[in-house]
């Protein structure tokens, strides 16, 4: 529990009136001091109650990269049956998000920026829950350890020798690619974030409450198998970063991409699920076995 400046002033005035009441014997001062002390007691009980039956969880995105700031959601859940949560703060590292009111048996989500370092499986940081309720005299807090883990992918790094890699030849890419958004329209779907603006169906979006996106068929391309050992770079981590960049770029441009990393071989494929599978393989590569 931390005493705020306004709380310090309140307690100082209460003590000052208390000394005055003792010295003068004035019954009115005694009543005022009693009311002030009673208010402190009531606010303490309410402040402690506001921290009870509170649950916090992360809602991480699909893609988190090593050392890059990531916007993820955090949810505050009120597990009480009748009474809401008031004036709650969630502190993660140097970020603070504020929840004014959370209704009973409801959850409220807010976004914050978080940076995780080191590829592979990582534990999400603990959070501190702070409450200024009912008045800003005391800040009560408690720490919560959230048992949630995420996979952190190698941060994409543009490959300097990209012109030497031929995507049609089985292990790389070429400099001048055709975009993968020039085929026929397959279907119309909701906007999910990250799609180029030219793929948004503006006329159809104007008739709905959210954006609609044209999903185009990609032009047929020869499958690409990315060989981690063939990539340039003096260290494994740098080659993994190159591979992360190439996987993301090739799949974005419509190439079916596979991966060969040591004894691990993944067949070429497309789509978001296949992209996450490739990035997860890169994130965990070499962590459970000895690699050159």
C-alpha positions as CSV (number, residue, x, y, z in Angstrom):
1,X,0.0,0.0,0.0
2,X,1.3,3.4,-1.0
3,X,0.3,6.7,0.5
4,X,-0.5,9.4,-2.1
5,X,0.0,13.1,-1.7
6,X,-3.7,13.8,-1.2
7,X,-3.8,11.0,1.3
8,X,-0.8,12.5,3.2
9,X,-2.6,15.9,3.3
10,X,-5.8,14.2,4.6
11,X,-4.0,12.3,7.4
12,X,-2.0,15.5,8.3
13,X,-5.3,17.5,8.7
14,X,-6.9,14.6,10.7
15,X,-3.9,14.5,13.1
16,X,-3.9,18.3,13.4
17,X,-7.6,18.3,14.3
18,X,-7.0,15.5,16.7
19,X,-4.3,17.4,18.6
20,X,-6.6,20.4,18.6
21,X,-9.5,18.4,20.0
22,X,-7.3,17.0,22.8
23,X,-6.0,20.3,23.8
24,X,-9.3,22.2,23.7
25,X,-11.7,19.5,24.7
26,X,-14.1,20.7,22.0
27,X,-16.7,18.0,21.3
28,X,-17.3,19.3,17.8
29,X,-13.6,18.7,16.9
30,X,-13.9,15.2,18.4
31,X,-16.9,14.5,16.1
32,X,-15.0,15.8,13.1
33,X,-11.9,13.7,13.9
34,X,-14.1,10.6,14.4
35,X,-15.8,11.1,11.0
36,X,-12.4,11.6,9.3
37,X,-10.9,8.4,10.9
38,X,-14.1,6.5,10.0
39,X,-13.8,7.5,6.4
40,X,-10.2,6.3,6.3
41,X,-11.3,2.9,7.7
42,X,-14.2,2.6,5.2
43,X,-12.0,3.6,2.3
44,X,-9.4,0.9,3.4
45,X,-12.0,-1.8,3.5
46,X,-13.4,-0.8,0.1
47,X,-10.0,-0.5,-1.5
48,X,-9.1,-4.0,-0.3
49,X,-12.4,-5.4,-1.5
50,X,-11.8,-3.9,-5.0
51,X,-8.8,-6.1,-5.5
52,X,-10.6,-9.3,-4.6
53,X,-11.7,-11.9,-7.3
54,X,-9.8,-10.2,-10.1
55,X,-8.3,-12.2,-12.9
56,X,-5.9,-11.0,-15.6
57,X,-4.8,-12.8,-18.7
58,X,-2.9,-12.0,-21.9
59,X,-4.4,-12.2,-25.4
60,X,-1.2,-12.4,-27.5
61,X,-1.1,-12.0,-31.3
62,X,-0.1,-14.8,-33.7
63,X,3.2,-13.3,-34.5
64,X,5.7,-12.0,-31.9
65,X,9.3,-11.3,-33.0
66,X,12.5,-11.2,-31.0
67,X,13.4,-7.7,-29.9
68,X,10.6,-6.0,-31.8
69,X,7.8,-4.1,-30.0
70,X,4.5,-6.0,-30.2
71,X,1.0,-4.8,-29.6
72,X,-0.9,-7.3,-27.5
73,X,-4.1,-7.3,-25.5
74,X,-4.5,-7.8,-21.8
75,X,-7.9,-8.7,-20.3
76,X,-9.2,-7.8,-16.8
77,X,-12.0,-10.1,-15.7
78,X,-14.3,-9.4,-12.9
79,X,-15.3,-12.7,-11.2
80,X,-17.6,-11.1,-8.7
81,X,-21.3,-11.9,-9.1
82,X,-22.8,-8.6,-8.2
83,X,-20.4,-5.7,-7.8
84,X,-18.2,-4.0,-10.5
85,X,-14.5,-3.2,-10.4
86,X,-13.5,0.5,-10.2
87,X,-10.4,2.5,-11.1
88,X,-8.1,-0.4,-11.7
89,X,-4.6,-0.1,-13.3
90,X,-2.6,-3.0,-14.8
91,X,1.1,-2.5,-14.9
92,X,3.4,-4.6,-17.1
93,X,7.0,-3.6,-17.2
94,X,6.9,0.2,-18.0
95,X,3.4,0.1,-19.5
96,X,0.3,1.0,-17.6
97,X,-3.3,0.5,-18.8
98,X,-6.3,1.9,-17.0
99,X,-9.7,0.3,-16.5
100,X,-12.3,2.7,-15.2
101,X,-15.2,0.2,-14.6
102,X,-15.5,-3.6,-15.3
103,X,-19.0,-5.0,-14.8
104,X,-19.7,-8.1,-12.8
105,X,-18.8,-11.4,-14.5
106,X,-17.5,-9.4,-17.5
107,X,-14.1,-8.8,-19.0
108,X,-12.6,-5.7,-20.5
109,X,-9.6,-5.7,-22.9
110,X,-7.0,-3.1,-23.5
111,X,-3.9,-3.0,-25.7
112,X,-0.3,-2.4,-24.6
113,X,3.1,-2.5,-26.2
114,X,5.5,-5.2,-25.0
115,X,9.0,-6.3,-26.2
116,X,10.2,-9.9,-25.7
117,X,13.8,-10.7,-26.2
118,X,15.2,-14.1,-27.2
119,X,13.6,-16.5,-29.7
120,X,11.8,-19.7,-28.7
121,X,9.4,-20.3,-25.9
122,X,9.1,-17.4,-23.5
123,X,7.1,-16.7,-20.4
124,X,5.0,-13.6,-20.4
125,X,5.9,-11.2,-17.6
126,X,4.0,-10.9,-14.4
127,X,1.6,-8.0,-13.8
128,X,0.9,-5.7,-11.0
129,X,-2.8,-4.8,-10.2
130,X,-3.2,-1.3,-8.7
131,X,-6.3,0.3,-7.3
132,X,-7.0,3.9,-6.2
133,X,-10.6,3.2,-5.2
134,X,-12.6,4.7,-3.6
135,X,-10.6,7.9,-3.3
136,X,-7.0,8.7,-4.3
137,X,-5.6,8.5,-0.7
138,X,-3.9,5.1,-0.9
139,X,-2.7,3.0,-3.9
140,X,-3.2,-0.7,-3.1
141,X,-1.5,-3.2,-5.3
142,X,-0.8,-6.9,-5.6
143,X,1.4,-8.9,-8.0
144,X,0.0,-11.6,-10.3
145,X,2.1,-14.3,-12.0
146,X,0.4,-15.2,-15.3
147,X,1.3,-18.7,-16.4
148,X,1.2,-18.0,-20.1
149,X,3.9,-18.8,-22.7
150,X,4.3,-17.7,-26.3
151,X,6.6,-18.6,-29.1
152,X,8.9,-15.7,-30.1
153,X,10.1,-15.8,-33.8
154,X,13.4,-14.6,-35.0
155,X,13.3,-11.0,-36.0
156,X,13.2,-10.6,-39.9
157,X,16.4,-9.3,-41.3
158,X,16.6,-8.4,-45.1
159,X,19.1,-10.7,-46.8
160,X,21.9,-8.7,-48.5
161,X,22.6,-11.5,-51.1
162,X,18.9,-11.8,-52.1
163,X,19.7,-11.4,-55.8
164,X,21.8,-14.7,-55.7
165,X,18.8,-16.7,-54.5
166,X,16.4,-18.1,-57.1
167,X,12.9,-19.0,-55.8
168,X,12.2,-21.2,-58.9
169,X,15.4,-23.1,-58.3
170,X,14.4,-24.6,-55.0
171,X,16.1,-22.6,-52.3
172,X,15.7,-18.9,-52.6
173,X,14.3,-15.9,-54.4
174,X,14.8,-13.5,-57.2
175,X,15.0,-9.7,-57.1
176,X,12.0,-8.8,-59.3
177,X,8.9,-10.6,-58.0
178,X,5.3,-10.4,-59.3
179,X,2.8,-9.5,-56.6
180,X,0.6,-12.3,-55.3
181,X,-2.5,-10.2,-55.5
182,X,-3.1,-10.2,-59.2
183,X,-5.4,-13.3,-59.6
184,X,-9.1,-13.7,-59.7
185,X,-11.4,-12.9,-56.8
186,X,-12.0,-16.1,-54.7
187,X,-14.1,-14.6,-52.0
188,X,-14.9,-11.6,-49.9
189,X,-13.9,-11.7,-46.2
190,X,-13.6,-9.4,-43.2
191,X,-10.5,-7.2,-42.8
192,X,-8.1,-8.8,-40.3
193,X,-5.3,-6.2,-40.3
194,X,-2.1,-6.2,-42.4
195,X,-3.8,-6.5,-45.8
196,X,-2.8,-3.9,-48.4
197,X,-5.2,-1.0,-49.0
198,X,-5.8,-2.0,-52.6
199,X,-7.3,-5.3,-51.6
200,X,-10.1,-3.5,-49.6
201,X,-13.5,-3.7,-51.3
202,X,-14.6,-0.1,-50.6
203,X,-18.1,-0.2,-52.1
204,X,-19.0,-3.3,-50.1
205,X,-17.4,-2.0,-47.0
206,X,-19.6,1.2,-47.2
207,X,-22.7,-1.1,-46.8
208,X,-21.4,-2.8,-43.6
209,X,-20.0,-1.7,-40.2
210,X,-16.6,-3.1,-40.9
211,X,-14.1,-3.3,-43.8
212,X,-14.4,-6.1,-46.4
213,X,-11.3,-7.5,-48.2
214,X,-11.1,-9.1,-51.6
215,X,-9.2,-12.4,-51.4
216,X,-7.5,-13.0,-54.7
217,X,-6.1,-16.2,-56.1
218,X,-2.4,-16.2,-56.5
219,X,-0.7,-16.9,-59.8
220,X,0.7,-20.4,-59.9
221,X,4.3,-20.5,-58.8
222,X,6.9,-23.3,-58.5
223,X,7.3,-24.4,-54.8
224,X,10.3,-23.0,-53.0
225,X,12.4,-25.0,-50.4
226,X,14.4,-22.7,-48.1
227,X,17.7,-24.4,-47.0
228,X,18.9,-22.8,-43.8
229,X,22.5,-24.1,-44.4
230,X,22.7,-22.4,-47.8
231,X,21.9,-18.9,-46.4
232,X,24.7,-16.4,-46.0
233,X,25.7,-15.2,-42.5
234,X,28.4,-15.8,-40.0
235,X,26.2,-17.1,-37.2
236,X,23.1,-19.3,-36.8
237,X,21.1,-16.5,-35.4
238,X,21.7,-14.3,-38.4
239,X,20.8,-17.1,-40.8
240,X,17.6,-17.6,-38.8
241,X,16.7,-13.9,-39.1
242,X,17.4,-14.1,-42.9
243,X,15.1,-17.1,-43.1
244,X,12.4,-15.4,-41.2
245,X,12.5,-12.5,-43.6
246,X,12.4,-14.7,-46.7
247,X,9.6,-16.9,-45.4
248,X,7.5,-13.9,-44.7
249,X,8.2,-12.2,-48.0
250,X,7.8,-15.2,-50.2
251,X,4.5,-16.3,-48.7
252,X,3.2,-12.7,-48.9
253,X,4.0,-12.8,-52.6
254,X,2.3,-16.1,-53.2
255,X,5.2,-18.6,-53.4
256,X,4.6,-22.0,-51.8
257,X,7.5,-22.2,-49.3
258,X,9.1,-25.2,-47.6
259,X,12.0,-25.4,-45.1
260,X,15.0,-27.6,-44.7
261,X,16.9,-27.0,-41.4
262,X,19.2,-29.8,-40.4
263,X,17.2,-33.0,-40.1
264,X,13.9,-31.1,-40.2
265,X,12.1,-30.9,-43.5
266,X,8.8,-29.2,-44.1
267,X,6.9,-29.5,-47.4
268,X,6.1,-26.3,-49.3
269,X,2.7,-24.7,-48.6
270,X,0.9,-21.4,-48.4
271,X,-1.4,-19.6,-46.0
272,X,-1.2,-18.2,-42.5
273,X,-1.1,-21.5,-40.7
274,X,1.8,-22.7,-42.8
275,X,3.6,-19.5,-42.2
276,X,3.3,-19.9,-38.4
277,X,4.5,-23.5,-38.7
278,X,7.7,-22.4,-40.6
279,X,8.3,-19.5,-38.2
280,X,7.9,-21.8,-35.2
281,X,10.4,-24.3,-36.6
282,X,12.9,-21.4,-37.0
283,X,12.1,-20.2,-33.5
284,X,12.9,-23.5,-31.8
285,X,15.7,-24.6,-34.1
286,X,18.9,-25.5,-32.3
287,X,17.5,-25.0,-28.8
288,X,17.0,-28.7,-28.0
289,X,19.9,-30.1,-30.0
290,X,23.5,-29.3,-30.9
291,X,23.7,-27.4,-34.2
292,X,26.7,-26.2,-36.2
